[in-house]
Amino acid sequence: MLGLESVLVKPLLTEKTSKETETYNRYAFVVDIKANKNHIKNAVEKFFDVKVLNVRTSVLPGKTKRAGKGFKKTAKSKKAYVQLQDGQKIEFFKGI
């Protein structure tokens, strides 16, 4: 069982996610690979004090990388796109 503190790893801040935030009020997070949609929704609502409409997730497979003469595989990760109700927002950088 996952604790709510370990569900959200970090916010995902890219040009694509910034555009989705402005257009659809949707935020992206890197989450724990074992977290499901209910865990993610509860964690976002608790930590940011907002109301979540829906959650979309995607699992990114690990990549094969060169390491000297051999190959190594990186770990897989999971992203979550969280859509909030109209009029609500999350401020990652307060006071800037």
C-alpha distances in whole Angstrom, upper triangle without the diagonal:
4,7,10,12,10,10,14,16,20,22,24,28,30,33,32,29,32,34,31,30,34,34,31,30,27,25,23,20,18,14,12,12,9,9,11,14,12,10,13,15,14,14,17,19,17,19,22,23,24,23,22,24,22,20,21,19,20,19,22,23,24,27,30,32,35,35,38,39,36,33,29,27,24,21,20,18,17,19,19,22,21,24,25,28,32,33,29,29,26,28,27,30,32,35,36
4,6,8,7,7,11,12,16,18,21,24,27,30,29,26,28,31,28,27,31,32,29,27,24,21,20,16,15,11,9,11,8,7,10,12,11,8,10,13,12,11,14,16,15,15,18,20,21,21,19,22,20,18,19,17,18,18,20,21,22,26,28,30,33,33,37,38,35,32,28,25,23,19,18,16,15,16,16,19,19,22,23,26,29,30,27,25,23,25,23,27,28,32,33
4,5,6,7,10,12,15,18,21,24,27,30,29,26,28,30,28,27,30,31,29,26,24,21,20,16,16,12,11,13,11,10,12,14,12,9,11,13,11,9,13,14,12,13,16,17,19,20,19,22,20,18,20,18,20,20,22,24,25,28,31,32,35,35,38,40,37,34,30,28,25,21,20,18,17,18,17,20,19,22,22,25,28,29,25,24,21,23,22,25,26,29,31
4,6,5,8,11,13,15,18,21,24,27,26,23,25,27,25,23,27,28,25,23,20,18,17,14,14,11,10,13,12,10,11,12,11,7,8,10,7,5,9,10,8,9,12,14,15,16,15,18,18,16,18,17,19,19,22,24,25,28,31,32,36,35,39,41,38,35,31,29,25,22,21,18,16,16,15,17,16,18,19,21,24,25,21,20,18,19,18,22,23,26,27
4,6,7,9,11,14,17,20,23,27,26,23,24,27,25,23,27,28,26,23,21,18,17,14,13,11,10,14,13,11,14,15,14,10,10,13,11,7,10,12,10,9,12,14,16,18,17,21,20,18,20,18,20,20,22,24,24,27,30,31,34,34,37,39,37,34,30,28,24,21,20,17,16,16,16,18,17,20,20,23,26,26,22,20,17,18,17,20,21,24,25
4,6,7,10,13,16,19,22,26,25,22,24,27,25,24,27,29,26,24,21,18,16,12,11,8,7,11,10,9,12,14,14,10,10,13,12,9,12,14,13,12,15,17,19,20,19,21,20,17,18,17,18,17,19,21,21,24,27,28,31,30,34,36,33,30,27,24,21,17,17,14,13,14,14,17,17,20,21,24,27,27,24,22,19,20,18,21,22,26,27
4,6,9,12,14,17,20,24,22,19,22,24,22,21,25,26,23,21,18,15,13,10,9,6,5,9,8,6,9,10,11,7,6,10,10,7,9,12,12,11,14,16,17,17,16,18,16,14,15,13,15,14,16,19,19,23,26,27,30,31,34,36,33,30,26,23,20,17,15,12,11,11,11,14,13,17,18,21,24,25,21,20,17,19,17,20,22,26,26
4,6,8,11,14,17,20,19,16,18,21,19,18,21,23,21,18,15,12,10,7,6,5,7,10,11,9,11,12,12,9,7,10,11,7,8,12,11,10,12,15,15,16,15,17,16,13,14,13,14,14,16,19,19,22,25,26,30,30,34,36,33,30,26,23,20,17,15,12,10,10,9,12,12,15,16,20,22,23,19,17,14,15,13,17,19,23,23
4,7,9,13,16,19,19,16,18,21,20,19,22,24,22,20,17,14,11,7,5,5,7,10,12,11,14,15,16,13,11,14,14,11,12,15,15,13,14,18,18,20,18,21,19,16,16,14,15,14,15,17,17,20,23,23,26,27,30,32,30,27,23,21,17,14,14,10,10,10,11,13,14,18,19,23,25,25,22,19,16,16,14,16,19,22,22
4,6,9,12,16,16,13,15,18,17,16,19,21,20,18,15,11,9,6,5,7,10,13,15,14,16,16,18,15,12,15,16,12,12,15,15,12,13,17,17,19,18,20,19,16,16,15,15,15,15,18,18,20,23,24,27,27,31,33,31,28,25,22,18,16,15,12,11,10,11,12,13,16,18,21,23,23,20,17,13,13,10,13,16,19,19
4,6,10,13,13,10,11,15,14,12,16,18,17,14,12,8,6,4,6,9,12,15,17,15,17,16,18,16,12,14,16,13,11,14,15,13,12,16,15,17,16,18,17,14,15,14,15,16,16,19,20,21,25,25,28,29,32,35,33,30,27,24,20,18,17,13,12,9,10,10,11,14,15,18,20,20,17,14,11,11,8,11,14,18,17
4,6,10,10,7,9,12,12,11,14,16,16,14,11,8,5,5,6,10,13,15,18,16,18,17,19,18,14,16,18,16,14,17,19,16,15,19,18,19,17,19,17,15,14,13,13,14,14,17,18,19,22,23,26,27,31,33,31,28,25,22,19,17,16,12,11,8,9,9,11,14,16,19,21,21,18,15,13,13,11,13,17,20,18
4,7,8,6,7,10,11,10,13,15,15,14,12,9,7,8,10,14,17,19,22,20,21,20,22,21,17,19,21,18,16,19,21,18,16,20,19,20,19,20,19,17,16,16,16,17,17,20,20,21,24,24,27,29,32,34,33,30,27,25,21,20,19,16,15,12,12,12,13,15,17,20,20,20,18,15,12,12,10,11,15,17,16
4,5,5,6,9,10,10,12,14,15,15,13,11,9,11,12,16,19,20,24,22,23,22,25,24,20,21,24,22,19,22,24,21,20,23,22,23,21,22,20,18,17,17,16,18,16,19,20,20,23,23,26,28,31,33,32,29,27,24,21,21,19,16,16,13,14,13,15,16,18,21,22,22,20,17,15,15,13,14,18,20,18
4,6,5,6,9,10,11,12,14,14,13,12,11,14,15,19,22,24,27,25,26,24,27,26,22,23,26,24,21,24,26,24,22,25,23,24,22,23,21,20,18,19,18,20,19,22,23,23,26,26,28,30,33,36,34,31,29,27,24,24,22,20,19,15,16,14,16,17,19,22,21,22,20,17,17,16,15,16,19,21,18
4,5,5,6,9,10,11,12,13,11,10,10,13,14,18,21,22,25,23,23,22,24,24,21,21,24,23,20,23,25,23,22,24,22,22,20,20,19,17,15,16,15,17,17,20,21,21,25,25,28,31,34,36,34,31,29,26,23,23,21,18,17,13,14,12,14,15,17,20,20,21,20,17,17,17,16,18,21,23,21
4,5,5,6,9,10,10,10,8,7,6,10,12,15,19,20,22,20,21,19,21,21,17,18,21,19,17,19,22,20,18,20,18,19,17,17,16,14,13,14,14,17,16,20,21,22,26,26,30,31,35,37,35,32,29,27,23,22,20,17,15,11,11,9,11,12,14,17,17,18,16,14,13,14,13,15,18,21,19
4,5,5,6,9,10,9,9,8,9,12,15,18,22,23,26,23,24,22,24,23,20,20,23,21,18,20,22,20,18,20,18,19,18,18,18,17,16,17,18,20,20,23,25,25,29,29,32,34,37,39,38,34,32,30,26,26,23,20,18,15,14,12,13,13,14,17,16,17,15,12,12,12,12,13,16,18,16
4,5,5,6,8,9,9,10,11,15,17,20,24,25,28,25,25,23,25,25,21,21,24,23,20,22,25,23,20,22,20,20,19,18,18,17,17,18,18,21,21,24,26,27,30,31,34,36,39,41,39,36,34,31,28,28,25,22,20,17,16,13,14,13,15,17,16,17,16,14,14,15,15,17,19,21,19
4,5,5,5,7,6,7,9,13,16,18,22,23,25,22,22,19,22,22,18,18,21,21,17,19,22,21,18,20,17,17,15,15,14,14,13,15,16,19,19,23,25,26,30,31,34,36,39,41,39,36,34,31,28,26,24,21,18,14,13,10,10,10,12,14,14,15,14,12,13,15,15,17,20,22,21
4,6,6,4,5,6,9,12,15,18,22,23,25,22,22,19,21,21,17,17,20,19,15,17,20,18,15,17,14,15,14,14,14,14,14,16,18,21,21,25,27,28,31,32,36,37,41,43,41,37,35,32,29,27,25,21,19,15,13,10,10,9,10,12,11,12,11,9,10,11,12,14,16,19,18
4,6,6,8,9,12,16,19,22,25,27,29,26,25,23,24,25,21,20,23,22,18,20,22,21,18,19,17,17,16,16,17,17,17,19,21,24,24,28,30,31,34,35,38,40,43,45,44,40,38,35,32,31,28,25,23,19,17,14,13,11,12,13,11,12,12,10,12,13,14,16,17,19,18
4,6,8,11,13,17,20,23,26,27,29,26,25,22,24,25,22,20,23,23,20,21,24,23,20,21,18,18,16,15,15,16,16,19,20,24,24,28,30,31,35,36,39,41,44,46,44,41,39,36,33,31,29,26,23,19,17,13,13,11,12,13,11,12,13,12,14,16,17,19,21,23,22
4,5,9,12,15,19,20,24,25,26,23,22,19,21,22,19,17,20,20,17,18,21,21,18,19,15,14,13,11,12,13,13,16,18,22,23,26,29,30,34,35,39,41,44,46,44,40,38,35,32,30,27,24,21,17,15,11,10,7,9,10,9,11,11,11,13,16,17,20,21,24,23
4,7,10,14,17,19,22,24,25,22,21,18,19,20,16,15,18,18,14,15,18,17,14,15,12,12,10,10,11,12,13,16,18,22,23,27,29,31,34,35,39,41,44,46,44,40,38,35,31,30,27,23,20,16,14,10,8,6,6,8,7,9,8,7,9,12,14,17,18,20,20
4,7,10,14,15,19,20,22,19,18,15,17,17,14,13,16,16,12,14,17,16,14,15,12,12,10,10,9,9,10,12,15,18,19,23,25,27,31,32,35,37,41,43,40,37,34,31,28,26,23,19,16,13,10,6,5,4,6,9,10,12,10,9,10,13,14,17,18,21,21
4,7,11,12,16,18,20,17,16,14,16,16,12,12,15,13,10,13,15,14,12,14,12,13,10,12,11,10,10,12,14,16,17,21,23,25,29,30,33,34,38,40,38,34,32,28,25,23,21,17,14,10,8,6,5,6,8,12,13,14,11,9,8,11,11,14,16,19,19
4,7,9,13,15,17,14,15,13,16,15,11,12,15,13,11,14,16,15,13,16,15,15,13,14,12,10,9,9,11,13,14,18,19,21,25,26,29,31,34,36,34,31,28,25,21,19,17,13,11,7,6,4,6,9,11,15,17,18,15,12,11,13,12,15,18,21,20
4,6,10,12,14,12,13,12,14,13,9,11,14,11,10,13,15,13,13,16,15,16,14,15,14,11,11,10,11,12,13,16,18,20,23,24,28,29,33,35,32,29,26,23,19,17,15,11,9,6,5,7,8,11,13,17,19,20,17,14,12,13,12,15,18,21,21
4,7,9,12,11,12,13,15,13,10,13,15,13,12,16,17,15,16,19,18,19,17,18,16,13,12,10,10,10,10,14,14,17,20,21,25,26,29,31,29,25,22,19,16,13,11,8,6,5,6,9,11,15,17,21,23,24,21,18,15,17,14,17,20,24,23
4,6,8,7,9,10,12,10,8,11,13,10,11,15,15,14,15,18,18,18,16,18,15,12,12,9,10,10,11,14,15,18,21,23,26,27,31,32,30,26,23,20,16,13,11,8,6,6,7,10,11,15,17,21,24,25,21,19,17,18,16,19,22,26,25
4,5,5,9,11,13,10,9,13,14,12,13,17,17,16,18,20,20,21,18,20,18,14,14,11,11,10,12,14,14,18,21,22,26,26,30,31,28,25,22,18,15,12,10,7,7,9,10,13,15,18,20,24,27,28,25,23,20,21,19,22,25,29,28
4,6,8,11,13,11,11,15,16,15,16,19,20,19,21,23,23,23,20,21,18,15,14,10,10,8,10,11,12,16,19,21,24,25,28,30,27,23,20,16,14,10,8,6,5,9,10,14,16,20,22,26,28,30,27,25,23,24,22,26,28,32,32
4,7,10,12,9,10,14,15,14,16,19,19,19,21,23,23,23,20,21,18,15,14,12,12,10,13,14,15,19,22,24,27,28,32,33,29,26,23,19,17,13,11,10,9,11,12,16,17,20,23,26,29,31,27,26,24,26,24,28,30,34,34
4,7,8,6,7,10,11,10,12,15,15,16,18,20,19,19,16,18,15,12,12,10,11,11,14,16,17,21,24,26,30,30,34,35,32,29,25,22,19,16,13,11,9,10,10,13,14,17,19,22,25,27,24,23,21,23,22,25,27,31,31
4,6,5,6,9,10,11,13,15,16,17,18,19,19,17,14,15,12,10,10,8,11,11,15,17,19,23,26,28,32,33,37,38,35,31,28,24,22,18,15,13,10,11,10,12,12,15,18,20,24,26,23,22,21,24,23,27,28,32,33
4,5,5,6,9,10,11,12,14,16,16,17,16,14,11,11,9,6,7,7,11,12,16,19,21,25,28,30,34,35,39,40,37,33,30,27,24,21,18,15,11,11,8,10,9,12,14,17,20,22,20,19,19,22,21,25,27,31,31
4,5,5,6,9,10,11,12,14,16,16,15,13,11,12,10,8,11,11,14,16,19,22,24,28,31,33,37,38,42,43,40,36,33,29,27,23,21,18,15,14,11,13,11,13,15,17,20,22,20,20,19,22,22,26,27,31,32
4,6,5,6,9,10,11,12,14,15,15,14,12,14,12,10,12,12,15,16,19,21,23,26,30,32,35,36,39,41,38,34,31,28,25,21,19,16,13,13,11,13,12,15,16,18,22,23,20,20,18,21,20,24,25,29,30
4,6,5,6,9,10,11,12,13,13,12,10,12,10,8,10,9,13,14,17,20,22,25,28,30,34,34,38,40,37,33,30,27,24,20,18,14,11,10,8,10,8,12,13,16,19,20,17,16,15,18,17,21,22,26,27
4,6,5,6,9,10,11,11,10,9,6,9,8,7,10,11,15,17,20,23,25,28,32,33,37,38,42,43,41,37,34,30,27,24,21,18,15,13,10,10,8,10,10,13,16,18,15,15,14,17,17,21,22,26,27
4,6,5,6,9,10,10,10,10,9,12,11,11,14,15,18,19,22,25,27,30,34,35,39,39,43,45,42,39,35,32,29,25,23,20,17,16,13,14,11,13,13,15,18,19,16,16,15,18,18,22,22,26,27
4,6,5,6,8,10,10,11,10,13,13,12,14,14,17,19,21,24,25,28,32,33,36,37,41,43,40,36,33,30,27,23,21,18,15,14,12,13,11,14,13,16,19,20,16,15,13,16,15,19,20,23,25
4,5,5,6,7,7,8,8,11,11,10,13,14,17,19,21,24,26,29,32,33,37,37,41,43,41,37,34,31,27,24,22,18,16,14,11,11,8,10,10,13,16,16,12,11,10,12,13,16,17,21,22
4,6,6,5,5,6,7,10,12,12,15,17,20,22,24,28,29,32,36,37,40,41,45,47,44,41,37,34,31,28,26,22,19,17,14,14,10,11,10,11,15,15,11,11,11,14,15,18,18,22,23
4,6,5,8,9,10,14,15,15,18,19,22,24,26,29,30,33,37,38,41,41,45,47,44,41,38,35,31,28,26,23,20,19,16,16,14,15,13,15,18,18,14,14,12,14,15,18,18,22,23
4,6,8,11,12,16,16,16,18,19,22,23,25,28,29,32,35,36,39,39,43,45,43,39,36,33,30,27,25,22,19,18,15,16,13,15,14,16,18,18,14,13,10,12,12,15,15,18,20
4,6,9,10,14,15,15,18,19,22,24,25,29,30,32,36,36,40,40,44,46,44,41,37,34,31,28,26,23,20,18,15,15,12,13,11,13,15,14,10,9,7,9,10,13,13,16,18
4,7,10,13,15,16,19,21,24,26,28,31,33,35,39,40,43,44,47,50,47,44,41,38,34,31,29,26,23,21,18,17,13,14,11,12,14,13,9,10,9,11,13,16,15,18,20
4,6,10,12,13,17,19,22,25,27,30,32,35,38,39,43,44,47,50,47,44,40,37,34,31,29,25,22,19,16,14,11,10,7,8,10,10,7,7,8,11,13,16,16,19,21
4,7,10,11,15,18,21,24,26,30,32,35,39,40,44,45,48,50,48,44,41,38,34,31,29,25,22,19,16,14,10,9,6,6,9,10,8,10,11,14,16,20,20,23,24
4,6,8,11,14,18,20,23,27,29,32,35,37,41,42,46,47,45,41,38,35,31,29,26,22,19,16,12,11,7,6,5,6,10,12,9,10,11,15,17,20,21,24,25
4,7,10,14,17,21,23,27,30,32,36,38,41,43,47,48,46,42,39,35,32,30,27,23,20,17,13,11,8,6,5,6,10,12,11,12,14,18,19,23,24,27,28
4,7,10,14,17,20,23,26,29,33,35,38,40,44,45,42,39,36,32,29,27,23,20,16,14,10,8,6,5,7,9,12,15,14,14,15,19,20,23,25,28,28
4,7,10,13,16,20,23,25,29,31,35,36,40,41,39,35,32,28,26,23,20,16,13,10,7,6,5,6,9,12,15,18,15,15,15,18,19,22,24,28,28
4,7,11,13,17,20,22,26,28,32,34,38,39,36,32,29,26,23,21,17,14,11,8,6,5,7,8,12,15,17,20,18,17,17,20,20,24,26,29,29
4,7,10,13,16,19,23,25,29,30,34,35,32,29,26,22,20,17,13,11,7,6,4,6,9,12,15,18,21,23,21,20,19,21,20,24,27,30,30
4,6,10,13,15,19,22,25,27,31,32,29,25,23,19,17,14,11,9,6,5,7,9,12,15,18,21,24,26,24,22,21,23,22,25,28,32,31
4,6,9,12,16,19,22,24,28,29,26,22,19,15,13,11,7,6,4,6,9,12,15,18,21,25,27,29,27,25,23,25,24,27,30,33,32
4,7,9,13,15,19,21,25,26,23,19,16,13,11,9,6,5,6,8,11,13,17,20,23,27,29,31,28,26,25,26,24,27,30,33,32
4,7,10,13,16,18,22,23,19,16,13,10,9,7,5,7,9,11,15,17,21,24,27,31,33,35,32,30,28,29,27,30,33,36,35
4,7,9,13,15,18,19,16,12,10,6,5,5,4,7,10,13,17,20,23,26,29,33,35,37,34,32,29,30,28,30,34,36,35
4,6,10,12,16,17,14,10,8,6,5,8,8,11,14,16,19,22,25,28,32,35,37,39,36,33,31,32,29,31,35,38,36
4,7,9,13,13,10,7,6,4,6,10,11,14,17,19,23,26,29,32,35,39,41,42,40,37,35,35,32,34,38,40,39
4,6,10,11,9,6,5,6,7,11,13,16,19,21,25,27,31,34,37,40,42,43,41,38,35,35,32,34,37,40,38
4,6,7,6,5,6,9,11,14,17,19,23,25,29,31,34,37,40,44,46,47,44,41,39,38,35,36,40,42,40
4,6,5,5,6,10,11,15,18,20,24,26,30,33,36,39,42,46,47,48,45,42,39,39,36,37,40,42,40
4,6,8,10,13,15,18,21,24,28,30,34,36,39,43,45,49,51,52,49,46,43,42,39,40,43,45,43
4,7,10,14,16,20,23,26,29,32,35,38,41,44,47,51,53,54,51,48,45,45,42,43,46,48,46
4,7,10,13,17,19,23,26,29,33,35,39,42,45,49,50,52,49,46,43,43,40,41,45,47,45
4,7,10,13,16,19,23,25,29,32,35,38,41,45,47,48,45,43,40,40,37,39,42,45,43
4,7,10,13,16,20,22,26,29,32,35,38,42,44,45,43,40,37,37,34,36,39,42,40
4,7,9,12,16,19,23,25,29,32,35,39,41,42,39,37,34,35,32,34,37,40,38
4,7,9,13,16,19,22,26,29,32,36,38,39,36,33,31,31,28,30,33,36,35
4,7,10,13,17,20,23,27,29,33,35,37,34,31,29,29,26,29,32,35,34
4,7,10,14,17,20,24,27,30,33,34,31,29,27,28,25,28,31,34,33
4,7,10,14,17,20,23,27,29,30,28,25,23,24,22,24,28,31,30
4,7,10,13,17,20,23,26,27,24,22,20,22,20,23,26,30,29
4,7,10,13,16,20,22,24,21,19,17,19,17,20,23,27,26
4,6,10,13,16,19,21,18,16,15,17,16,20,22,26,25
4,7,10,13,16,18,15,14,13,16,15,19,21,25,24
4,7,10,13,15,12,11,11,14,14,18,20,23,23
4,7,9,12,10,10,11,14,15,19,20,24,24
4,7,8,6,7,9,13,15,18,19,22,22
4,6,6,8,11,15,17,20,20,23,24
4,6,8,12,15,18,20,20,23,23
4,7,10,13,16,18,18,20,20
4,7,10,13,16,15,18,19
4,7,10,12,12,15,16
4,6,9,10,13,14
4,6,6,9,10
4,6,10,10
4,7,6
4,6
4
